[in-house]
């Protein structure tokens, strides 16, 4: 059997060795993908739903309560809305009542009717009248009531929830009511001493007229010892 030897030329050997020297000794490492930190990645958070806005029910005028010094305006639920003093200027009192009742009054000019009835202007809502005071004792106006309710069903009252149509027995039972010189007239919310007729005594309050055993009309303020 014949044996062959492969003899490479010297130049070929040198080329192979040169290429081997050009190869890198170790493979290059590929860059690893960077991972974002928790701070870099913002996770959207759900915002809470806004609280629903609760709109309170509007306060509606429920009653006007008359005493010796003022008209108390009472709202729905018994809340106090205002206290209109009888010393309030007429124009201001009319404006306030119109706002609380939601209606303007009927206005009329009344001429003088004798020494004790000076010319004045009346302002009428249903069953409720305001007029400039004839009595020069500090009050700017007076109120008279001829119905149990006025515009919008607003109740018209005086002491202890009494009103037009209340019975005489209910009237007498009220601790705020006093009898007068007449069986048909009663006084309520009296300020001062009705038995003191001395100089300087000036009791005042409200007045109630009776007809057929029930309240017909009530008014305030009344100065009981005033000459007219």
C-alpha positions as CSV (number, residue, x, y, z in Angstrom):
1,X,0.0,0.0,0.0
2,X,1.4,3.3,-1.0
3,X,1.6,6.2,1.6
4,X,1.2,9.8,0.6
5,X,2.4,12.8,2.5
6,X,0.7,16.1,2.1
7,X,3.2,18.7,1.8
8,X,1.9,22.2,2.1
9,X,3.9,25.0,0.7
10,X,5.5,27.2,3.3
11,X,3.6,30.2,2.1
12,X,0.2,28.5,2.7
13,X,1.2,27.6,6.2
14,X,2.1,31.2,7.0
15,X,-1.3,32.4,5.6
16,X,-3.2,30.1,7.9
17,X,-1.2,31.1,10.9
18,X,-1.7,34.8,10.1
19,X,-5.5,34.4,10.0
20,X,-5.5,32.5,13.3
21,X,-3.8,35.5,14.9
22,X,-6.4,37.9,13.7
23,X,-9.3,36.0,15.4
24,X,-10.4,37.4,18.8
25,X,-9.3,35.4,21.8
26,X,-12.8,35.4,23.3
27,X,-16.2,36.2,21.9
28,X,-17.6,39.7,22.6
29,X,-20.5,39.9,25.0
30,X,-23.6,41.4,23.6
31,X,-25.1,44.3,25.5
32,X,-28.0,43.2,27.8
33,X,-31.2,45.1,27.5
34,X,-31.7,47.6,30.4
35,X,-34.6,47.2,32.7
36,X,-36.4,50.3,33.8
37,X,-36.7,50.9,37.6
38,X,-40.0,51.3,39.4
39,X,-39.4,55.0,39.6
40,X,-38.9,55.3,35.9
41,X,-42.1,53.4,35.0
42,X,-45.2,55.3,36.1
43,X,-48.2,53.1,36.7
44,X,-51.4,55.1,36.1
45,X,-53.5,55.2,39.3
46,X,-57.3,55.5,39.2
47,X,-58.5,58.8,40.7
48,X,-61.4,58.5,43.1
49,X,-64.8,59.6,41.8
50,X,-65.6,63.1,43.0
51,X,-68.2,63.3,45.8
52,X,-71.6,64.3,44.5
53,X,-72.6,67.8,45.3
54,X,-75.6,67.9,47.6
55,X,-77.8,71.0,47.1
56,X,-79.8,71.8,50.2
57,X,-83.5,72.4,49.7
58,X,-84.3,76.2,49.6
59,X,-85.7,77.6,52.8
60,X,-89.3,78.6,52.2
61,X,-91.2,81.1,54.4
62,X,-93.7,79.1,56.5
63,X,-95.1,81.7,59.0
64,X,-95.1,85.3,60.1
65,X,-95.5,85.6,63.8
66,X,-96.5,89.0,65.2
67,X,-95.6,90.2,68.7
68,X,-95.4,93.6,70.4
69,X,-92.1,94.6,68.9
70,X,-91.7,92.9,65.5
71,X,-92.7,90.4,62.9
72,X,-90.8,87.1,63.1
73,X,-90.3,85.4,59.8
74,X,-90.1,81.6,60.2
75,X,-88.9,79.3,57.5
76,X,-89.7,75.7,56.7
77,X,-88.4,73.4,59.5
78,X,-88.9,76.2,62.0
79,X,-85.7,78.1,61.1
80,X,-85.6,81.8,61.9
81,X,-85.2,83.9,58.8
82,X,-85.6,87.4,60.1
83,X,-87.1,89.6,62.7
84,X,-88.6,92.8,61.2
85,X,-88.9,95.4,64.0
86,X,-91.7,97.9,64.0
87,X,-89.0,100.6,64.1
88,X,-87.8,99.6,60.6
89,X,-88.4,102.2,58.0
90,X,-91.6,101.5,56.0
91,X,-89.9,101.1,52.6
92,X,-87.4,98.6,54.1
93,X,-90.1,96.6,55.9
94,X,-92.2,96.4,52.7
95,X,-89.2,95.2,50.7
96,X,-88.4,92.5,53.2
97,X,-91.9,91.2,53.4
98,X,-92.2,91.2,49.6
99,X,-89.0,89.1,49.4
100,X,-90.1,86.6,52.0
101,X,-93.6,86.2,50.6
102,X,-92.4,86.3,47.0
103,X,-95.1,88.8,46.0
104,X,-95.5,92.6,45.9
105,X,-98.3,94.2,47.8
106,X,-101.2,96.2,46.5
107,X,-100.5,99.9,47.4
108,X,-103.1,102.5,48.3
109,X,-102.9,106.0,49.6
110,X,-105.5,106.8,52.3
111,X,-106.4,110.4,53.0
112,X,-106.7,111.9,56.5
113,X,-109.9,110.9,58.2
114,X,-110.0,113.1,61.3
115,X,-107.6,114.1,64.1
116,X,-106.6,110.6,65.0
117,X,-106.2,109.2,61.4
118,X,-103.5,111.0,59.5
119,X,-103.0,110.4,55.8
120,X,-101.0,107.2,55.2
121,X,-100.2,104.5,52.6
122,X,-101.3,100.9,53.0
123,X,-99.5,97.9,51.6
124,X,-101.7,94.8,51.3
125,X,-100.9,91.2,50.7
126,X,-103.7,88.6,51.0
127,X,-105.1,89.1,54.5
128,X,-102.0,91.1,55.7
129,X,-101.8,94.9,55.8
130,X,-98.8,97.1,56.6
131,X,-99.4,100.8,57.1
132,X,-97.4,103.8,58.4
133,X,-98.0,104.2,62.1
134,X,-100.4,106.9,63.3
135,X,-98.9,106.6,66.7
136,X,-95.7,108.7,67.2
137,X,-94.2,106.3,69.8
138,X,-91.2,105.0,68.0
139,X,-92.9,102.6,65.6
140,X,-92.6,103.3,61.9
141,X,-95.5,101.0,60.9
142,X,-98.1,98.7,62.2
143,X,-99.5,95.3,61.0
144,X,-103.0,94.1,60.9
145,X,-104.1,90.6,60.0
146,X,-107.5,89.5,58.8
147,X,-106.8,85.9,57.5
148,X,-105.2,82.8,58.9
149,X,-102.7,82.7,55.9
150,X,-101.4,85.0,53.2
151,X,-99.6,84.6,49.9
152,X,-98.4,81.1,49.2
153,X,-100.1,79.7,52.2
154,X,-97.8,81.4,54.7
155,X,-99.4,81.2,58.1
156,X,-100.1,84.4,60.0
157,X,-100.0,84.0,63.8
158,X,-99.6,85.8,67.1
159,X,-99.0,84.4,70.6
160,X,-98.9,80.7,71.1
161,X,-99.9,79.9,67.5
162,X,-103.2,81.8,67.7
163,X,-104.5,83.2,64.4
164,X,-107.6,84.5,62.8
165,X,-110.4,81.9,63.4
166,X,-109.0,80.7,66.7
167,X,-111.7,80.3,69.3
168,X,-112.2,82.6,72.3
169,X,-111.5,79.7,74.6
170,X,-108.1,79.1,73.0
171,X,-107.4,82.9,73.2
172,X,-108.3,83.0,77.0
173,X,-106.2,79.9,77.6
174,X,-103.0,81.6,76.3
175,X,-100.8,83.0,79.0
176,X,-99.8,85.8,76.6
177,X,-103.3,87.2,76.3
178,X,-105.1,89.6,78.6
179,X,-108.6,90.8,78.7
180,X,-109.4,94.5,78.1
181,X,-112.1,97.0,78.8
182,X,-114.4,95.3,76.3
183,X,-115.5,91.7,76.0
184,X,-114.8,91.8,72.3
185,X,-111.2,93.1,72.6
186,X,-108.2,91.3,74.0
187,X,-104.6,92.2,74.3
188,X,-101.6,90.0,73.6
189,X,-97.8,90.2,74.4
190,X,-98.4,93.2,76.6
191,X,-95.3,95.2,77.6
192,X,-95.8,97.4,80.7
193,X,-98.5,97.5,83.3
194,X,-102.1,98.0,82.1
195,X,-103.2,99.0,85.6
196,X,-100.7,101.9,85.8
197,X,-102.4,105.0,84.6
198,X,-99.8,107.4,86.0
199,X,-97.9,109.9,83.9
200,X,-95.1,108.3,81.9
201,X,-96.8,104.9,81.9
202,X,-97.0,103.6,78.3
203,X,-97.9,100.0,78.1
204,X,-98.2,98.6,74.5
205,X,-98.6,95.3,72.7
206,X,-101.0,93.7,70.3
207,X,-104.8,93.9,70.1
208,X,-107.3,91.2,69.1
209,X,-110.9,91.8,68.0
210,X,-113.5,89.0,68.5
211,X,-116.6,88.2,66.4
212,X,-118.9,85.3,66.7
213,X,-116.7,83.6,69.3
214,X,-113.5,83.6,67.2
215,X,-110.6,85.9,66.3
216,X,-111.6,88.3,63.6
217,X,-108.5,90.5,63.3
218,X,-105.3,91.1,65.3
219,X,-102.8,94.0,65.0
220,X,-99.7,95.4,66.5
221,X,-98.2,97.5,67.9
222,X,-101.0,99.2,70.0
223,X,-100.3,101.8,72.6
224,X,-103.1,101.2,75.0
225,X,-103.1,104.7,76.7
226,X,-102.6,106.6,73.5
227,X,-105.3,109.3,73.2
228,X,-106.4,108.4,69.7
